[in-house]
Amino acid sequence: MGERGAAEGPPIPPAPPAGAGPGPGPGAGSAGADSAAPGPVRLDAFAPGGRVYQAARDLYVSEAHHVRPAGPLAVVEPVLPTDAAAAEVFVGRGTERREVLAVLDPAHGATGMIVASSVAGLAGIGKTALARSCAAEAVGRGWYAGGAVFVDLNGYARDPADQVMPEHVFAPMLHALGFPGRPADSPAGQAAQYHRMLAGLAAEGRPVLLVLDNASSTAQIADLMPRSRAHRTLITSRHTLVTRGSRTLELGALSPAGARALVEEQLEFLSPGGTRTRQDATGTERLCRLCGHLPLALHIATALLARDPDLTPSDLADELARARHKLDVLDDGERAVRAAFELSYRRLTPQQARMFRLLPVNPGPHIATDAVARLVDLADDQAVGLIRELARAHVVERVGNGVWRQHDLMRAYAIQLLGHHGDNQGAASNRLIEHYIALAADAMAALHGEGPTTSFPTVEAALAWCDREYPNLQAATSMAATFGDDDGALRIQETLVAVYAHRGQTAEWEAAARSAVRFAREAKDHPGRSRALHQVMVALERAGRQDEAVEAARVLLGFQQVVIEAASLAEHPLDCQRLLQHAVAAVAESGRLLGKRERRLLHTRRADIARVANARRLDETFREIGPRAPRRPAGPDTEDVPGEDFRRTVPRPPRRPPGPDTEDVPGEDFRGTAPRPPRRPPEPAAEEEEEVPDVALEATRWAREALERLSEHSPGVARSVAGAAPAQMAARRALSLIPEDLRPEDADDWRGVCALLARFAAARLAGGPMSRDAGRLAQQDWSWGVLPHVASTYEIAVQAYRRVNDAAAQVRLYTDLAEESFQSGAYPLAAKCRLAAAGIAETMGDEGGQGEALSAAAHAHLLLANHEEAARFAERAFPLLTAAKRPGPAGRALTTLANARYSLNLPAQALSAALGAEALTASAGDLPGRTAALLVLGLAQRDTDRAEDSSASWRTALHIARTLDDPYLTPSTESFLKSVGHLRG
């Protein structure tokens, strides 16, 4: 039941997914207001924005700055030579710099890797600055003809899932190094291309320098290591990483002399001609000491001196000492840096301070000046002045021409201030999103050859902007979706799709298109969803995955039923016309791949288009329903669907459709093929007068007889296998009369039969609750003997609905049977039904339904102690539920995953999953789910040497359970806590 064996530890009460019933662990019961004291909260993309949460008891943060793209972002930047790099005083590391450059020299015969690490995990000690300075100098000396690149591996992210791993780096690294083809679809293929390219460059005598910044483990770097001694790698880490053939350089704080030299030279650079440090040598030394001799704190302190000519080093040291005194809870290094932050922030003007606080609202790793202006709602020239002042104060840094970033420690400080000051993040984020949307639309217009735009005069300029802003664009889609702007997320995402399509990067193309499908579904943008589904199809086709492309074409064709229905309900004729135009183009494109496979469904969709066009008195063109000749796919640099309605983010105003002598796709905006005379549409009256076939009436009589035979017996007999056998035979007879190759246009004739068979199945399933009321023996007889027979009854109903192509009804049937199986303890049958429902939901494009079904299947496997299977299905369920914005079910999926990982003796992984589960269930107000998450969280914390946190989690769980006073949840929670020794019996 989701627990370890007796020798491994106490039972874990899992939280069943929504709709799964109470089950054998806490998680059932009604939700109510959470009156428990809030514990640590991880803010997530389910939060609607604008609220402030309490995190870790006394640190208040707002959620807007936590909006991040799904998964890690690998940003690969070129290393600029020293002359072109941002100006920065770099002193006090002469010995270390010489040692690094000696290894980076390609003429040096030693190994080509050096690891620069700091002592005791200290941040702000200058690892990245040393790496950037040495790399820039090496490039300036002309040592790396093959290229030099820098990538932040984000190894110390709070969430380990945000760490950048080699599989995230290969594709952008290939692009940055000038790979001539397109990256392979799989990480393994990309890795092979990456190493082949490095080998080729080595053979040509063109060495490459890789700067891998912020690595926390060898797993992040091992697969990126060049195999040729010609290349060089420079790694920074807060830990000493031992890798074969590497040289480790331990960085400590600067020496007192080095720290003073940094202050003096930086002050001379910022404020030439000053003598304060020489006149107040004692104060300068004390200031350096209070900064911990850390370069980051020293740079900030020097910037404060430069901004105030009357401030002496002694005065500043006094202020710094007072600020440090308030931060005694921190260690020396953290206290020095944080105190410097506070002093610097106090001296900012109100406008500068507001800009500083709002910068973390930008979700990406850097921000351009024009985006800063939109963020703070100022003119460009005003924003330029403010951001430059922030750079002079050393609270932001320039990383390129008009591009800025914050040190990660400074960003964290700004985030805290943002929550305390209550700035209007919603308005700022909306302005920023609109800015990215507008430029993304211009970029896409340039990529589609619509002529130069005000932003991008050439395709190359548009691509360069997309490359620079890629991490911001990807993150902005997540931020837009977080704040409910799914239409904005779709617009930005379509630009990324266009970039991948332009370059033929089919793996990225497909992934981006699938994300666009999700955004379009949330925005209820039917044409946008069709465009995205079409891009999935074309990406698969270009990748040579023909079977998957055909399946994607089938999904695209199936979705046109929704588009046509929307057209029929559209109030304005132009809206109806535009939707029908889109449906015609989509049907044509899906038909190009499907051919004869779905001839009947293609015919039905065209007939549906004709029916709506006829009812709305639109042009004859729409009523052309004949098949179309297949067309060869377009070339690699063009779109496969001719027409802007599949390509543009914002559809053009609809043009007047051509006359009756043109192709059924209106105008070359959709197709541009040769005209052909329309065929006469089918007469609606003839279809209405068609009688229901005699065989359908016979099937209806058999289905009714099944219900009648079941009702002839007393409830006890009817529940038995023998008593229900005659009725079951009648139901099978009714099913046998439904044609397996039923034409879509004839499906309605058989829906009555399907409904009767579903009622028959439900009547048999009603035996479950009656058996439980009758006692334990009756329940055992039902679970072991009758329920499997009832499952075959449900299979009859499912097959009937399958023949009329009603996927939603099949899902409902499987869900009902799964819930009863769960209640009856028939967990294998429950898992089987849930997986069947998940498969059907996937074909429907219902990610939320698929995720909930997979989560329920995972829970059933957990109860069967199939922990590997439970983890596998929970891992599949979580991203689906996240994409569908269902935080409660997503949290319960993570609870199941945490239970499974804990049972597999993976407490660290269980801890990560349980933390996420607790945050999600809390944000959804799912108190039973949160209770279950807290219980497994406590176990994981206990087994990872966090005993105090473990007790706090269990106390909160007990408080919630007792507040709810649920007849099942409360005693189950108390029993569990007694078993782990938290409560005394």
N, C-alpha and C positions, 0 to 999 in steps of 0.2 A: 504494500500500500504506500509506495513512494518513500520507503524508509530504508536505511541500511539494515544489514543483518544484525542480530542481537549482539554480536561481538563488536560491531562497528560503531554503535551509538544509538541514541534514542530515535523514535519515529519522527518523521518530519510531516507536519500537517500541510498538505499541498492545498492551494486554492484552485478550485475547479474553474474552468472558463465560464464566461457568462452563458447562462442557459443550460449548464450541465447538471444543475441540481446540487444539493448540498454535498453529496459525496462523502468520503470518509475523512475529510480534513477541513479545518476552518476555511471558510470562503463562502458559505451559504448564508442566507439571511438577507434582510433588507438593509439598504444603505441609509444613513442618516447624517446629520451634521457631525463633523469631526471635532469633538471637544478635547481630544488628546493634545498634549503639548507637542508642538511641532519639533521634529527632529531634523537632522541634516537633509537638505532638499537639493536634488539635482534638477536644475531648470531644464525644460525640454521644449520641443517644438509643438507640444500640444497646448501650451499656454497661449491665450489669445492676445497677450500683450498689455502693457500699461500697469500691471500690478507689481507690487513689491513683496517678496517672500522673505521669510527669516531663514537664514542658513547658518548652521553651526552655532545656534543660540544667540549670538550677539552681532553677527555680521549681516547687514541688510544689503541685498543686491537686487537689482531689477533684471527681469528676464530678457529684455530686448538684446542686450549685448551677448547673450548666450546663443543667439540664433546662428547656427553653423550649418554648413552643408552636410548632407548625410555621408558619413565616412570620411577618411583622411583626404587631405588635399596635398598633392605633391607639386610644389611650385619650383621649377628649375629655372634659375636665372643665369645669364652669362656673367662671367667675372670681367669687370672693366679694368684696364690698366690704371696705374696710380694716377696719372694725369687726368683721366676721365672720371675717376671715382669721386664720391663726395668728400669734400675737404674735412679732415679731422686731425687733430693733434694726436700723435701716437708716440709716446715716450715711455721710458722706464722698462722696456722689454728688449733692450738691445741684444742681450745674450740669447734669449729665447728666439728672437727674430732671426739671428744669424744661424742658429741651429736648424730652424725650420727651413730657411732658404737653402741651406746646404743640402738638405734631403730633397727639396723640390727641384734642384738643378738637374736637368736631364743628363748632364754630363757626369753626374755623380754615380759611382758604381754601386752604391748601396741599394737596399730595398726601397721601393717607391711608396712607402706608406708611413705616415706619422700620426700619432694620436695625441692631441692636446687635451688634457683633462685637468680639472681643478681639484683641489683638496676638499674633502668633507662635503662634496656636493654643493659647494658655494656658488650661487648665481651672482652675476654682476662683476665677475672677476676679470673679464676681458678675453675670454676664450674666442668668441666670435670675432671680436675686433682684431685680435692677433691673426686669426685665420684669414680674414678679409684683407688685412694689410699685406700679409705675406703673399697671398694669391694675386693681389693686384700688382705687387712688385714683380712677381714672377712673370705675369702676363706682359707687363711693361718691358721686361727684358727680352721678350720675344721667344720665351722658352717653349710655348705650347701652341704649335701651329695647328694641332688638331682640335683645339678648343679648350676652354676652361669654364666649368659650370659650378654653381652653388645651389644646394638644396637643403632646406630646413626639414629635418626628420621628425621634429615635434616629439622627441622621445620622452619628454617629461610632462606630457599633457595629463590633465587630471583624470580624464577617461582614457584608459589604455587603448580603447577602440579608435581613438583619434591619432594614434601613433602612425607615422608614415612607414610602410614596409616596402621592401624591394619591388613587389608586384605593383605598387602604386607609382613607382618611379620610372620603370622601364620605358613606357610609352612617351611621357614628356621628356625624358632624357634623350631618347632617340631623336625626337623632334628638335631639341635644343642643339644637338650635335650635328644636325644637318642630314639625317638619314634620308636617302633619296626615295625610298618606296613608302608604303604604308605599314604601320606596325601590325604584327600578327594579332589575331583575335584573342588568343589565350596568353596569360602571363608567361607560361613556359616558352611559347613561341617568341614572345617579345624578348625574353631573357636570351634566347639563342641569337636573335638578331643583334641585340646589344653587344654581346661578347664577340660575335663575328665582326661587327663594325669596329670595335676596339682593336681586334687582331689585325684587321685590314689597315687601320690607321698606323698601328705600330710597324707593320711591314713597309708602309710608305714613308716611315721616318717622321711621322706627325704625332708627337706625344699629346696626351690629354691630361688635364688636371681636374680631379673631382674633389670638391669641398663638400663634405657630408657633415652638416652642422647639427648639434643637439641630438646626438645618438645616445640612447640609454642602454642598449644591449647589442651584442654581436649579431643577433638575428636581424637587426635593422640594416646591417652593413655587409654581412658576409657575401650575399649573392651579388652585390654591386661591385665587389673588388675586381679590378682589372687583372687578367691573367698574365699580362705582359709586363716585364720590368721596365719597359719604356715609359709607361704611364705612371702618374703619381696620384696619391690620395691623401687628403688632409681631413682628419676627423676631429670633431670637438665633442666632449662629453663631460658631464659632472662626475662621472665615475671613471676609474681606471679600466679601460677595456683592453683586454689581452687578446690580440689576434696574431696569427702566425706571421712572422716577418715584419711586425710593426715596431716602431720606436715610440716610446711613451714619453711625453713631456709633461711633467707635473707642474701646473701653474699655481703659485701661491699668491697672496696679496703682494702688492708692490713693496719694495724696500722703502724705508723713510725718505731716503734721498730721491728715489724714483718717483714717489708720490709727490714730493715737493716740486720736482722738476716738471711733472705733468701739470700741476697747478700753475706754476710760473709761465710755462710755455703756452698753455691754453689761454691764460689771461692775457698774455701778450698778443696772441692771435685774435682774441675777441675785442680787446681794448688796448691798442698799442700805446706804448709810452708810459704805462703805469709803474709805480714804484712801491705799491702797498705791501707786496709780499716781502720785499727786501727790508722795508722800514719796520715791518711787524713780523720778524722771522719766528719769534716764539709763538705768536698767534697762528701763523701759517702751519707750523709743525703740529700744534694742537688741533687745528682744523683737519689736517690730514689724518691724525690719529683717530679723531671722532668719526671720520669717514671710513675707518677700518682699512685705510690704504687700498680701498677698492676702486678701480677705475670709474665705474658707473657713478658711484656717489661723489667721487672727486670731480668729474666733469660737471655734474649738476651744481655742486658747491661753487665751482669756478664761474659757471654761468651766472650764478647769483651775484658774485662779486662784480662781474663785468656789467651787469644791468644797473648796479647802484654804485656810482663812483665814490660816494661818501661812506660806504660800508667797509669796515676794516676786517681782516681775517679774524681778529680776536672777537669782535662783535658777532660775527657770523658763527664762530665756534661756540660762543655763549648760547646763541639761539639753538644751535644744533644740539648742545648738551641738554637743554631743557626739553627739546622734542624727543631726544633719546630716552630721557627719564620716563616719559609717558609710555614708552614702548618696551618696558623692562620684560614683558612676557616673551619678547622675541630673543633669538640668539644675537650674538654680536654683529654678524654680517647682515642679517635681516634688519636689525635695528638701525644700523648705519645707513643703509640704503633707504629705508622707509622715512627716517628723519629728514634726509636730504630731499625726498619727494615732497614732504609736507612744507618745508621752508620754501621750496621753489614754487609750489602751488599758491602759497599765501601772497606771493609777490606778483601774480598774474593780474591783469586788469579783468574786470567782469566779463568783457567779450572774449578775452583770451581764455579765461577759466571755463567759460561755457563751451568754447570750441574744444578745449582739452577734454572736458567731460563727455562730450558727444562723439568724439572720434571712435571709441569702441563700438558705437552703434553700427559703423561700417563692418559688415561681417567678414570681409576678406583680410588678408595679411598686410595689405598696403592700400593707400588711397591717393588718387590724383587730385591736383589742386581744384579742378572744376567740380569734382565730386564733393570736396570739402565745402566749396561755396554753396552747393545745393543742400548739403547736410545742415549747415548753420543758417541757411536762408539769407545769404549776403551776396552782394555783387562780387564778381571774380576778383576785381582789384582790391576790394576790402579783404576778401579771404586770403589773398596772397600775402598781404601785409601781416595778417594775424598769424598765419601758419609759419611765416618766417620768424616772427618773434618767438613762437613756441620752439622753433629750432634753435634760436639763439639761447633760449633758456634751457636747452638740452632736454626737453621733455618729449620732443619728437626728433626724428632724424631723417635726413634726405637720403633716399636710396636710388635716385635717378632724376632725370630732368622733369621737375614738376610732380614727383612721386614721393610720398612720405610714409613712414611707419613709426610705431611705438615699440619700444623695448617691451618684452612680455611682462616684466615686473611693473613697468610704468602703466601698461594697459590694465593690469589687474588693479592698480591703485585708482586709475580713472574710473573703472567699473564700480568700485566701492563708492566713490564720490557721486557717481551718477545716481545710484540708488538713494543716497542720503539727501541729495538736493532736489529730487523729484522733477527733473527736467522732462519736458514733453518729448519722450522718445518716439511715441507713435507718429507725431507730425514729422519729426526728423527722419524717421525711417521711411515714411511715405514719400517725402521729397527725394530721398536717395534712390528709392526703388524707381520712381518716375524718371529720374535722371538716367539710370541704367536702361530702363525700358526704351526711352527715346533714342539713346545712342545705339542700343542693340537693333532697333528698327532701321536706323540709318545704315548700320553695318550690313544687315541682311539685304536691304535694298541694293547696296553696292555689290554684294556677292551674287545677287540674282541678275546683275547686268542691267539694272534700271537707270543707269546713268549716275554721274557723280552727285553726291549729297553735300549739304553744307558742312557736314562733319568729316566725310571721307571722300576725297576727290578720286581715289582709285581703289581697286580691289585690294591691292597690296596694303594700302593704308588701313582699310577695314580689317584685314587679317592681322596686321600688326597690333591694332587696338585690341582685337579679340584675344590675341596671345597675351598681351600685357594684363588685360583685365579678366582673363579667364577665371582665376580663383575668386575674384569679386563677383563675376557674373554667376558662377556656380553657387556661391554662397548667397547671393541676392535672391535666387529662386527659392531657396529654403526660407529666407527671411520673409519674402513676399507671401509664401504659403502660410507661414506661421501667423502672420497678421491678417489672414483671411483673404489676401489678394491673389487668388489662384489665377485670375486672368493675367495679372502682371507676371506671375511666375511662368505662365505658359508663354507669354511673349518673349521673355528672356531666354527660356529654354529652347524655343524655336530657332533662335539665333545660333545657339550652340549646335543644334541639329544641322543647321545650314553649313556651319564651319566644318563639321565632321564629314558631311556629304561632299562638300567641295574638295576636301583632301582625300576622300575615299577611305577614311578610318572607320571601317565597318563595325568594329566592336564598340567603339565609343559612340558611333552613330546610332546603333541599335539601342544601347543603354540610354542615351539621351532621349531618343524617341519614346521609349517606354516611360520615362519620367514625364515627358510631355503628355502622354496618354492620361496619366494620373492627374496632372494639373488641369487638363481640359475637362476631365470627368468632374472634378470638384467645382470647376467654374461653370459647369453645365453648358459648355461651348461645344455643341455638336459638330460643327464644321472643323473646329480645332482638334477635336478628338479623332475625327476621320483623317485629318492631315497627319496626325501623329501615328495612327494605326497604319496609314499608308507608308510612312517613313520607316516603320518597323519592317514592313513587308519588303520594301526596296533594299534596305540595309542587309537583310537576310539573303535576298536574291543576289546582291553584289558580292556577298561573302561566299557564294557558292553553296549555301545551305538550302537547297531547293525544297526539300520536304517541309522544313520549318517556314520557308517563305510561302508555300502553298497554304499551310495552316494559318499563317498570318493573313493571307488573302481571304480565307474563309471567315476569320474574325471580322475583317473589314467589311465584308459583304453582309454578315449578320448584323452589324451595327447600323447598317443603312435603314433597317426597319425603324430604329429610333429617330433617325434624321427625317425619314418620310412622315412619320407620325407628327414630329414637330412642325413640319411644313404644313400638314393638314390643319394644325391648330393655330398657325401664325395669323395674327390679326391683319397685318398689312400684306397686300399682294406681292410687293417687292421682296419682303422677307420670305414669303412662301416660294417665290421664284428662285431666290438665291439658294435656299436649302435644296430645292429640287435639282437645280443645276449641279450643286455639289454631289447629291446622291447619284445622279446620272454618271458623273465623272468617276466616282468611287466604284460604282457597279462595273463600269467599263474596265477600270484598272484591276479590280479583283478578278474579273472574268478573263483578263489577259493571262493570268497564271492558272486559274481554275479550269478553264476550258470546259470540257465535257463532264468534269467531275461533279459539278454542281449546276448542271444545265437547268434543272427544274427550279432551284432556288434563284438562279439568275433571272429566269423567266418570271418568277413570282415578284421579285423586287422591281423589275421593269413594269410589270402590270400594276404594282402598287403606285409607282410614280405616275403612270398613265391615269389611274383612278383619281388620285389627288388633283392632278393637273386638270382633268376633265371636270371635277367637282368645283374647282376654283376658277374655271373658265380661262385657263392659261393657254399659251400658244400650243398649237398642234405638235410642235417639236417634242414636247415632254411625253406625248402619248405614243411615241415610237418605241416599241418594246422588243423589236427583233434583236437577234444576236449580232455582235459586232465582230469584225475581222480582227484577229490578234495583231498586235504591233510589236516590233522589236524594241527592247529597252533602249533608252537614250544612252548617250555616251557618258563617260565617267565624270564629266564636269557639268552635266545638266541634270535637271530633275526628270524623273520618270513620268510624272503626271503632268502633261502639258496644261498649263493654266495656272494663273496666279492664285486661284481659290485654294489650291493645295499647297501653295508655296508662301504666300504672304502671311505675315503675322496678323495684320489688320486687313481683312478682305476688302477688295475694291467695291465701290458701289456697283450694284448689279447692272450690267448692260442689257439692253433690250434683246431678247432672244431672237434669233433669225427666224425666217419664215418656214413654212412647212416643207420646203425642198432642201433642207439642210440636214446634216447629221444630227442624231438625237442628243449629242452633247452640245449645248448652245454656244456657238461661236468658238473661235480658235482660242479663246481664253481658257477653254477646257481641253480641246483636243486638236483641232486643226486638220483632221483627216478629210478625205474626199467626201462630198455630199452624196447622199443616197436618198431615194424617195421613201417617205414614211409609209408604214403599213397601217391599215385601218385598225384602230384600237378595238378590243373586244367589247361587245355590247354588255353593259352592266345588267340590263334587264334579263338577259339570257342566263346569267349566272345566278340571279336572284330566284329565278323560277325553277332552277334545277332541284329535283327532289333528292331527299336523303336516300342513299342506296338501301335496298332491302337487306343487305348483309349487315349494315350498321344497325338497323332495327333489330335484327336477330341477336347481334352482340349485346344490345341494350337489354333484351329480354333475359339473356343468360346472366348478365351482371345483376339485374334485379332479383333473379332467382337465387343468386348467391346470398344476397342480403336476407331474403325471405327465409331460406333454409336455416340460416344462422339464428334467426329470431324465433324459429319454431321450438327450439330447445330452451330449457331453463339455463340461467347464467352459468351454473356449474358445468353442465354438459357442454354448452356452447364453447366454454373455455378449453375444453379438452381437445386433444388431437383427433380422436375418433369422432366426437360430436361435430367437429367442424369439417370433417373430410368431404361430405357431400357438397357443402357450400364451396369448399376450395376447388372441387372439380368443376363446378359451374363457373367459377371465376376464371379458371384456366381455359375453359371453352370460350368465354367471352374474349379473352386475350388472343386466342388463336384466330379469331375472325378479323382482328385489326391487321390490315396489310402491313408487312414490314417495309415495303417500298412505297409507302403512302406519299402521294404528291402533296406538296405544301398547300396548294390551293384547296385540297380536300380535307385538311386536318380538322376544320371546324365540325365536320359531320360526325367526328368520333370523340369529341371532348366530353359529351354526356356519358359515354361508356367509361371513359377514364375517371370521371368524377364518381361514378357508382363504384368502381373498383377501389378507389381511394377510401370511400366511406366504408366499404367492406373491410379493408385492412385496418382502419381506425377502430371499427367495432371489435375486431379481434384483439387489438392492442389494449382495449379497455380492461381486459382480464388482468393486467398487471396490478393496478391499484386495488382491484377487488381481492386479488390473492394476498397482497400485503395486509389488507384488513382482516383476512381470514386466519392469519397466524403464520408461524414460521414454517411449518411443514407445507402448507399450501403455497407459500412463497417459493420454497425450494423446488416444489414440483413445477411451478410456473417457470422459474429460471432455467432449470435443467431440461425439462421435457417439452414444454409448450412454446416457449419463446422462440427457439430455433424454427419451429413450424410456422409461427407468426411471421418470422423474417421472410420465409418463402412467399407468404401472402403479400407482404410489402414489395417483394421483388416483382410480383405480377403487376402491381399498380405502377411501379417504376418503369417497367418495360412498356406498359401501355402509354404512359406519358412520353417515353423516349420515341415511340413511333409517331407521335404527333408533334415532336420537336418542342416540347414544353420543358425547358431545363429548370425553370424556377420551381415547378411542381415536383420534379424529381428531388431537388434539394430539400424541399419541405418534408417529403416522405422519409428520406434518409435521416433527417434531423429528428423527426418524431420518434422513429425507431431507435435512434442512438440514445435519445434522452431516457426512454423506457429501459433500454439495455443497461444504461449507467445506473439507474435507480435499482435495477434488479441485480446488480453486481456482475452482469455479463460483459465484462470489460473488453474481451476480444471482439465481440460483436459490435460494441459501441465504437471501438477504434476503426473497425472495418467500415461501418456506415459513415463515420465522420470523414474518412479518407475518400470514400466515394463522393460524398457531398463536396469535398474540397476540389476534386478533379472536375466536377461539373461547374462549380463556381468559377474555376479558372477559365474554362471555355466561355463563360458568360462575361468575363472581364470584371467580375465582382471580387476585388481584392480583399475587401473587408470580410465578405462571407467566406472566402477561401481561407483567410487568416484565422477566423474564429473556428472553422472546422478543423484546421490543422492543430490549433491550440487544444481543442477538445480531444483530438486523437492523441496528442502528446500526454495530456493528463491521464487518459485511459492507460497508456503504456506505462506511465509512472506508477499507477496503481498495480500494474502487473509486474513491477520491478524490472521492466525492460528499459533500463535507464539510458542506454545508448540511443534507442529509438525515440524515447521521450525527448532527449536533448535535440535529436535531429529534427523532429517535427516542430518543436518549440522554436528552434533557430529559424526555421522557414516561416513560421507564423508571425514572429515579431516584426520583421520589416514590412510585411503586408498590412498588419494592423496599424503600424506607425504611418504608412502612406495613406491609409484610410482614415486617419485621425480618430482612432478609437483608443484613447489612453487607458481606460479601464481594462478592456480585453488584452491590450498590449502588455499591461502590467501583470496580468494573470499569466500570460504566456511566459514572461520573464520569471515569475515565481516558479512555474513548472520547470523552467530551465535551471534555475538556481537549485531546486530540489534534486534534479537529475545530476547536476555537476557535483553537488555535495555527496550524493550517494556513490558517485564514481571516484570519491576521494580527491576532488579538485576544489579545495576550499577557496583558493584565491579567485578562481573563475566563478564559483558560486557567489562569492562576495560581490563581484562586479555586477552580476545579473540581479542579485537581491537588492542592491542599492537602486538600480534602475527600476525594479518592480515596485519598491516602496515609494519612489518619487512619482511614478505614473499613477498608481492607485490612489495616492494622496491627492494628486491634481484632479483626478476624476471624481473624487468624493466617494470612492468605492471602499467603504470601511471594512467589510469582511475580507475583501481582497488585500487591503493594506495589512490587516491583522496577519494573514497567512504570510505575506511578504516579510513582515517584521520578525516572525518566528524563525523562518529559515535564515534571514539576515543575522539574527542573533547567533545561530549555530555557526555560520560562516565567520562571523567576527570572533567568536570564541576560539575557533580552530586556527585563526590567523593572529593570535596573541593580541586581541583587542577586547579583553575581558570587560573593561568598563563600558565600552560601546555596546557590547553584547547585552549586558544587564539593562542598559538604557532602552535598547530595542525591545526587549522582553517586557519591561515595565510599561512601555507605550502600548504594546500589543494587548497586554492584560487590561489596561485602562479602557481601550476601545471596546474590547470584548464585553467587559462588565457594563459599560455604558449602553451598549446595544441590548444586552440582556436577551440574547437570542437563545432559544432552547437547545439548539445544537452547537452553535459557535462558542458560546461562553463556557460550557463544561468541557468541550474539546480543547479549548485553549488552556484552561486551568489544568486539565489532565496532562497535556504536553509539557507545560512548565514544571509540573511536579516531576515528570519523568527525567527532566534535565537538571533537576535540583534547584531550580529558581524559586519554586514554591515548596513549602514544607507540607507533607501530607498530614 
